Amino acid sequence: MEDLTFEVMTRWSGSGREAVGTVETGDQVLAWSVPSGMGGRGEGSSPEELLASAVATCYTGTLSSLLSRDGLPWERVQVKMHETVIGQPTRIARLLASPNIIGGDPGRVEEYQRTAALARDHCFIGRHLRSDVAYEVGTVTVEPPAEAKGELDVRSLPPAQRHQLIFSTLDQLEAGRAVTLVNDHDPLPLRYQLEATRGNAFTWDYLEQGPKTWKVKIERQG
């Protein structure tokens, strides 16, 4: 591979910890400031979050590649990166990656765990961390494919794509079959739209109602 060059542009205005800035990367502009917990304004992102994001994105991409290499099934990979900052002096003490494999085989969780550990060592961004930063991989969770558990989880999708996927899935349901919709807010407007366009073709039963997750069993009438 030929040498590559990457550039970002940062701007900073104001005085001390009350200042705010932006970082331009690609065609994206992100606001950033000192976190409120460090006496700053806490607006937008922060250098601490941006570092964690850099490690997390490299780790996620590396993990997905290794899963395919090792023949482990997956549809989506989600990684939550927990960062611990201590002081004084202020420094990053720990990064903990918690992978969630969606559309995988729960019966092979030990294999997923081994591959997740390898991904930490293969991610070149993570290898640039200082030796006194504990970079660890937590417990891997593996969820079966949505069709295997009868769930349609739309939480990771942009709002504009959710209704399209939901209606497409419901229109393919056979009489007497059901799907459990998983959403991050009450999908009541969807119910009104469903009744307006499909009449009484479906039943609607709440299984879980917030505050963070809503689950609705939607069944096609016979």
N, C-alpha and C positions, 0 to 999 in steps of 0.2 A: 504494500500500500504506500502510495506517495504521501509525503508530509502534508498535513492539513493545517489550515489557519482558521481560527474562530475569533470573532470580535463581538464585544458587547459595548454599549455606551451607557455610562451612568451619569446622573446629574443629582446635585445635592444643593439645597438652598435653605437658608435659615441659620439659626444659631444653636450650637450645642445639641443636646438631646431633643430639643423641640423641632429640629429641622426635619424636612421630608425630602424624598428624592424619587427618581424614576430610574429604571433600568430597561434599556431597549435591547431585545434579543430577537433576531429574525424580524418578523413584522409585528411583534408583540411589544407592548409597553406596560410595564408593571410598576405600580407605586410601591415604595418601601420606606420604612422609617425604623427608628429604634423601638423595640417592643415596649409596651406599657409597663411590663414587669421589670424593665431595666430603667425606668424613668423617662421613657420616650413617649411619643404620641400614639404609637401602636396602630398607625394607619397603613393599610396595604400589607405587603409581605415584610420580611426582614432578612438581613444577611444570614441569620441562623436558619430560617425556613428555606432560603434559597440554597444553602449548602445541603440541607437535608433532602431537598428536592432533586438536586444534582445526583446525589448518591442513590436516591430511590429510583429515579428514572433509569439510570444505568443498571441498577440491580434488577429492575423489572424486565427490561429488555433482555438482559443476560439470562435470567431465569426462564423466560419464555423460549429462548433458543435452546437451552439445555433440556427443557422438558420435551421438546420435539426430538432432539438428538437421542434422548434416552427412551423414546417410545412411550412416554406417559401422556395420556389424553388430557386435553385442556381446551376450553373455549375462550376464557378470559382469565387474566391474571391481575389481581389487585394486591397492592402492597401498602401497608400503613407503616410509615417510618416514624418511630418515636425517638426524639432527640432530647438528651439531658444536658443542660448547661449548668455549670457550677461556678462558684467564685468564693473567695477572692484569691488569686486573680481570676477573672472570668475566663472560662474555657469550656469547650465542648468535651464532655466526659464520656458520653455513650450514644451510640446509634443502634437502635433495635429494629430490625426489619421483621414484620409480621405478614407473611404471604397468605393470600386466600386464592385457592385454585377453583375456578368455577367451571363446571362441565368436566370434572375429572372423575377418577375412580376411587371412591373412599376406601376400597379394600386394599389399595396400594399406598396408603398414607406414609408408610416408612420409606418407600422409594422416593416419594415427593420430598420428604424431609431431607434425605441425603442429597438430592439434586439441589434443593434450596441452599444447603450449606456450601455446595460447590459453586453456586452462582455468586456467593459473597466473595470467594477467592478469585473468580474469573472476571469480576467487574473491575475494569481498570481505574475508574474514578475512585472507587473505594480503596484501592491500593495506594492512593496518594494521601490518605489520611495519616495524621501523625501517629506514632506508635503508642502514645498515651491515650488515644481515643479507642474505647472498647466498641468494636463493630461486630454485632452479633445478629444471629437469625433466631427468631422465636419459633413457637409451635406453628406448623403449617396446618391450615384448615382446608379441607377438600370437599366441595359440594358437587353432587351428581348433576348431570345435565337437567335442564329445566323440565324436559318432557318426562324424565324418569321420575321426578317427584311431583309432577303435575302443577308446577309453579311457573308463573311468568313474571320474572323480576325485572322491572323497568327502571329501577332507581339509578342505574349507571348511564341511562340514555338521556340525551338532550330532550327537553320537553316537546319540541316540535316533532320528534320521532316516536314518541310514546303511543299516541292514539293510533297512528298508522299501524304499528306493530300489534297493538291490542286488538283492533278490529280485524286485522288479517288473521290473527290467531283464532278469534271467536268465530269468524265465518267458516273456518275449517273444522270446527268441532262437530262431531256427530251427535245426534239426538241422545240425550241421557249422559253425555260426557261433560266433564267440568274441568276448569282450570282455576288455580288460585292466583289472583293478581296480587303482586307485592309492590307497594308504592311508598314514597316518602311523605305523602300528604293524603288527606281524605279525597278519594277519587269520585266524590259525589257528582261533579259536573259530567264525568264520563257516564255515569248511570243515566242522567237526564238525556244525554246525547244518544245513548244506546236505546233507551225507550222510544225516543223520537224517530230513530231511523230503523229500529228492528222490532218495534212493538213489544209484545210479550214473549218474544222468542227465548229470553234468558231470565233466569232467577238470579237474585243478588243477595248474598248472605255475608255479613261481616264476621270474620274470624278473629281479627285483631284491629283495634282502633287507637293507634297512636300510643304515646305522643311522637315517637320517631318513625314507627313502621305501621302501615295499614295493610291488612290482608283481607281480600274479598274472594269468596268462592262464587264463581260465575258458571252456571250450568245451562246448557241448551235444553229447552223443553222438548219432550217427545212429540 
